[in-house]
Amino acid sequence: MNTNKETINIVWLKRDLRLDDNEAISNALASDHRVLFIYVFEASLETDKHYNERHWNFIKQSLENINDRLKKYNTQVLSVNSEVIPCFNHLQNFFQIDRVFSHQETGLLITYNRDKYFNRYCKNNAINWSESTNNGVLRGLLNRDDWFENWNRYMHEEQFCFQPKTKQLITIEEIAKVATVFKDTNLKTITSLVFQKGGTTTAWKYANSFFEERHKSYLFNISKPEKSRTSSSRLSPYIAWGNVSIREVFQKATALKNEKKGDKHLGAFISRLRWQAHFIQKFEMEHTMENASINKGYHKLKKSISKTYKTAWEIGETGFPLVDASMRCLNKTGFLNFRMRAMLVSFFTHILWQPWQEATSHLSKVFLDFEPGIHFPQIQMQAGETGINNLRIYSPLKNSLEHDENAVFIKKWCPELADLPINFIHEPYLMTPLDMQFNNFELGIDYPNPIVDIKENRKKASDILWNLKKNPQVRSENFRILKKHTITDRNNLLRSD
């Protein structure tokens, strides 16, 4: 061992790209050694089928925002292109690493396996790896007894403050020397006015505008594809990538709700913060959900993959206006409200009768707020393969008429329909040859014909899935899932969402 090397501690940033209320950072700063912050751009993740350039742009913007704040301490995050273990091998040429601090990551199988390899690496190199709880999600739970009480207690605890000691952080000059052994990492991003920009500063701009004004129509517009773009918080990507902690948002919302004497809009928003944690906890406890239905009774359900259907769905060319508008909007902006997301999955798995697994990678790539712990449980729930949830087969037409009655959203994202009479915008497939002639419009040329018979396919899906609910293995699995994941809240109301 080279005793001339300085002993340091490292904070390995993952999906916790913030300085405030970051337990890993706080624990590192409580130590006696100097601290280095690192972020590793892993090629194995950058090429993984679940990720897209929009995610890496968001991460880079988040790191730049952290670095802006760190300038006053003459330091920055060492951002490198490498796999994690080779990165630490290089770092050990410069420093003696005592401890690594990070958060427990409820991620994909690829990150879970990486962490197992890294844990073995740390043991072999006499490095202590300390993983902190992330947003109240607990590892190693066998059931959900007292889960809500523990999560609620965590949400009310004091936040961690970013308070480095004088000269405690590795300097920019030292980091520049270390960076020379790595492939150049450029944090410059492709600028776009469409995607939300990453970073804690931008996150709080969204949060403050929501709490000050936009939340006032939260419940009124939550299901409306166009109006929800303004009245929802738009905080999901900042929570997913850790620009803010759930606790920061929870405490801010709770304080304002109390000040407003129980504002129902803020109450609904706060309940969804718990809902978010509940699903991530479920995924933490059932990691096989990434590839297989949580209810093993549905493993016998076989669906043939249609590349034609899948492509039409992915590009928004199915012939059903609200479906197509929703997908085009999502592809372009990375955001879509919950109801339209649910409708997209329902349409794919029920109306097109495609395996839910075939939807996961496209949706994860286009969701700017891709969060594995939300992604897979929600897709399975909307696909009707949990067994414990009500079967939901969303009607694109019903949702179109109820939530986009004036077709504002459809006109925006399917402009080829914008000049048609309103009834034909919702249902262009009802146009007769004479109607098309009068409107100088040709179905199949200007806009696709429906790729399936929706009534026939809806009935087929409903019949098969309702019959499966009666299957003994499905019922047995229902009992297992409910026993493991049902939580009891402070009012002793049993829930399993």
N, C-alpha and C positions, 0 to 999 in steps of 0.2 A: 504493500500500500504506500502510495506517495504521500508522505506527511506534509509536503509543502502545499498541497491543495487545500483551499479553504473549504470548510464544512458549511454547507448551506441547506436550506429547505426549499422545496419547489411547490408551487401551486399549479396544478394541471387543470386548466380551464376546459370545460366541455360544453354542456348546455346550461352554463351559468355565467353568461357573459356580462357580468356586472361587478362593481366593487362594493356596493352597499348591500346589507343583509345577505352576505355571502359567508356562510359558516366556515367553508374551507379556507378562505382568505383570512378570516378572523382567527382561526386556530393557528395558521402559519405565523401570523403577526404576533401571537402570544408567546412564540418560542424565542430562544436566545440567539438563533442564527439569522444571518441575512436571508432574504427571500427573493426568489426569481419566479416570475409569472411566465408560463408558456402556453401556447396553443399549437396543436399539431394538426396540420392539414394532411390527413392520411389518404394516400392514393386508393387504398382499399375501400374507403368510404366515398371518395369523390367519384369513383367509377361504379359504386353500388347502384342497383336499379331503382332504389327508392329516392335517390337524391337528384337534384337539378342545379344548374348554375345559379338560379335565383336564390337557393339556400346559401351557397358559398358567398355570393355577393352580400347577402344579409349579414352573414358571420363576419366578413371583412369590414363592413361598415360598423358593426358592433365593436370590433377590436380597435378600429380607428377612434371610435368615441371613447373607449377606455384609455387609449394612449393619449388623447387630448387632455384628459384629466390627470394622467400620471406625469405629464411634463413638469408640473410643479415640484415633483419628487425626483426629478432627473432620472426617470426610468420609463420602461415601456414593456409591453408583452413581447417575449421572444416568440415570434410566429414563424414556424418552419414547415417545409414540405418534407415529410418523412413518415415512416411508420413509427409507432410509439417506442418500441424497444430499441431500434437503431438510433432514434433520437436520444434516448437516455444513455446509450453507449457513448455517443459523442459528448454528451454533457459530463460524463464521468472522466473524460480526458481533461476537463477544466476544473471540476469541483469534486469534493467529496460530498455525496448526497446523503444526508441523514434521514430526512422524511419527505414524503410526497403527500400533499393534501389535495383532495378532489371531492366531488360529490358522487354519491351512488347514482349511476345512470340506468334508468329504466328504458333501455333502448332496444335495438334490433339484436338478433342472434349474433350478428357479426361483431357488434360492440361488446356483447356479453362474453363471447369467446376471447376477444382481444383482452378484456379485463382479466380473465382467468390466466392467460399467458403472462400478462404483466404482473399479476400477483405472484406467480411462480418466479418471475425474473427478480422481483424485489426481494423475495426470500433468499434467492441464490446470491444476491449482491449486498446482503445485510442492509437493505433499505426498508424503513418502516413506511407502509402506505396506510394513510388514514382517510377513510371515506365517510363523508357526512351525509346525514339525511337530507333529501331534496324535497322541499315544499311539503313536508309532513308525510311523504310516502315511505312506508317502512318495509325493510327487506326481511324475509324469513318468516312472515306471518303464516300461520296455519289456518286461521279463521279471522272473522272481523269483529270478534267480541271487543267492545270498548273502543273500536276504531274511531268512531266519530268523536267521542270524548277526547281521545288523544290528539286527533287532528285539530279539533277546536281549541284545545289547550295550546297547541303549537302556534296556531294562528294569533293567539292573544299574547304570546310571549314577546319580550323586548327584542327588537331587531338588532342584528349585528352591525356594528359601526366600522367604517374603514378608517383606522387610526394608526398608520405606520409610525414607528419610532424614528428618530433622526438617524439618517444614514443606514436604515435597515434594509432598503431595497437595492438590489443589484443595479448599478448605474447603466445609463445608455451607452457609455463608452465601453464598458465591459461586455455588454450584450452585443455590441457591434463586432467585437473580436470573436465571440462565440458563434455569431451568425455566419462567419466566413466559411465554416466547415459544412454548412448546409446549402442546398440549392436555394437560389434567390427566391424569396417570398414577397410578392408584390401585393399590397393590400388595396391597390387601386381597383375600383370596380367599374363595370359597365353602367353608365348612368342611364336612368330611366325615370320618367315621370309617372309611370304606371304602378310599379310596386312600392309598397311601404318601405321606407328606409330603416335599416337596423340601427340599434344603439339606445342606450338608456335615456339620453336627452330627448330623442324623438319619442320614445315610449311615454315619457311623462307629459309631452305635449298632447299626445292622444288622450292620455288618462285625464289630464286637467280639463281639456275641452269636454270630455264625456261627463265628468263629475260636475262641472260648472253649468252645462247647458244640455248637451246632447242626450243625456240619460232620461230627460223628461218625456221622451216619446219611445223609450226602450221597449216596453211591453206592447205598445200600440203597433209597432212596426217590425217586431222581431221576426215575423214570418214572411215579410214582404221583401222580395229579392232586390228591389231598387232602394226603397226607403231605409232598409236595414243597413245599407252601406254607410249611412250617416248616423243613424240613431243607435247602432250597436257600439260597443266600446272600441273595437278594432285593436284590442290589446293582445289577441291570441298569438300572433307571431312573436311578440316581445316576451310573453310568458313561455312559449315553446322553446325559445332560444335563451331564456334566462336573462334578458335585459332588465327585467324587474322580477322580484319574487312574488309568489302568490300572497305571502304575508304582507308585503308592502301594499299591494292592491286591496287586500281584504281589510286591513286596518284603516286605510284611507276611505274606502266605501262605507265601512261600518260607522266611522266617526261622522260622516256626512249623513248617513241614514238616521243616526241618533239625533243629530242636530235638526233634521227635518221631521222628527217625530214619526219615524216608520214609513218613509217613502216607499211605496210598493214597487216602483221601478228599480230602486237600488236594492230592495229586498230580493227581487227576482235575480238581479245580477249577482248578488252575493251567493245565492243558492247555487248558481252555476259554477262558482269557484269550487264549492264542495263537490259538485257533480264531476268537475274536471279531475279532481284528486281521486275521487272514487273509482273512476275508470282506469286511471294510471295504476292505482293500487291493485285493481283486478288483473291488469296485464302483468304487473310485477309478480303476482302470485300464480299466473297461468301463462307463462312465456310461450307455450306451444301455440298460442292463438295467432302467432305470426303466420303460421302455415296451415293450421288445421282448426276446424270448428271446435269451440270450447266444449260443446255437447257432442260426445263421441257417437251418439245415435245418428248424427247427420253425416258421419263419414261414409255411410253407405249411399248417400245421395250423389248420383253421377250425372254430370251435365257435359254435353259435347261443346267444345270451344269453336266458335265461329269467328274467324279473323275478320270477315266482312262486317258482322255486327259490332265487334270490338272496335274496329277502326272508325266506323260511323259514329259510335258513341264517343270515342276519344276526341274527334275533331268537331263534334256538334253538327252532324249531318244525318240525323235519324228520321227526320220528317215530322217530329213532334216539337213545336216551337219552344215551349218552356224548357224542355230538356236540352235542346240545342243552344238556346240563349244562355242557360246556366253553365254549360260546359265551355262555351266560347268565352264567357266572362271569366271563369275560373282559369282557363288556359292563359288568358291575357293579363289578368290582374292578381292572381293568387289568392283571391278572397271570394267567398260565397257564404251566404247565411246558412244556418244549420238545416232549416227545412229543405232548401234546395239541394244541399249536399245529400241529405237523406233520400230525396226523390231520385237523384242521379244513381245512387247505389241500388235503390229499389227497382228502378227501371232496368238497370243492367242485369241484376240477379233474378228478377221475377219476369218482367215483360220480355227481355231478350233471353232469359233462362241460361245465363252464363255463370260459371263458378265465381264466387266472390274473390277468390285468390287472383283472378285475372284482372280485377279492378284495382288491386292494392298499389301496384307500382306507378301506374299512371296518375292516380289521385295523389299519392305521396309526392310525386315530382311537381305537381302543379299547386298543391297546398303550400303556400308560403309558411303557414303555421304547422307544418307536418310534425306531429308529436306521436311517436309509436304507441304510447300508452293510451291515447285516445283513438288513434287510427284503426287499429285492428279490432278492438272490442266494438266500436261503433259500426264498422262495416259488417261485422257478423250479426249485430243486432238488426240492422236494416235489411240484411239478407234473410232474416228469419231463421237463423241456424243456431240460436242459443237455447231454444226450447222454453226458456223462462219468461220471455217477453211476448207481448201481443204481436201477432203477425200484421205487419204494415205493408200494404201494397199501394203506394201512392199513385193517385190519378194525376197525370200531367195536366189534363184539361181542367179538372176541378181546382187544382192549385193555381192554374193560370187565371181562371175566372175569379177566384176568391182573393188572390194576392197580387195580381197584376192586371186588374180588371180593365184598365185603359191601355194595356199592352205597352206601357212606357219601357219596361225592361226588355221585352221581346223586340220592340222596334230598335232599341239601342244596339242589341247584339245580333239581331237577325235583320239587318237593314233592308234586305231584299223583300221583306214582308211589309215594310213600313207604310207603303202607299195603298195597301189593300183595305177594304172595309173592315171594321174592328172584328166582326164575327169571323171573317176569314183569316185574320191574323192569328186568332186563337186556334182555328181549325181550317187551315188551307186545303186539307184533303177533302173537304166537303164541296169544293168548287166544281161546278159543272163545266163542260167545254164552253158554254155560252158565258158563264161567269168569268172564265179565264180570258176569253176574247174581249169582253167589256173592260177588263182590268189590265189588258196587255201583259198578261202573266201566264206562264206555262209551268204547271206542276211537273216536276221531273227534270226541268231545265233550269228554271229560276230558283227553285227550292225543291228538295228531295220529296219523293213520295214516301209515305210511312214504310219503314223497312219490315214491319211485322203487323199482324192483326192484333191490336192491343186487347180487345175484348176476349178473343179466343185464348191468347197467351196468359192473360190475367187469370182466367178461370182455371187453366191448366196448372199454373203455379199455385193458386189457392187450394185446389183439390189435393195436390200432391203434398204440400206442406202441412195442411190441416190433418191429413191422414197420418203423416209422420209423427205429429204431436202425440198420437195415441200409441206409438210404438213403445214396447216395454223398455228398451234400452234408452230411448229419449226420456221417458218418464223417470227412470232410475238416475240418469245423469242430471235431470232437473233437480232432484232431491240433493244430489251431491253438490251442485253449483250453488243452490240456495243456502245450504248449510255452511258452505265455505265463504260465500260472498255477501250474504245478507247482513246489513248493518242495523244497529239500533241507535236512533238519534236521541237527543235529550228529552223528547216527549214520548219515548218508548214506542215510536212508530216504526214498524219493520219495513225496510225498503230494500229492493234489489233492482236497480235501474237497468 
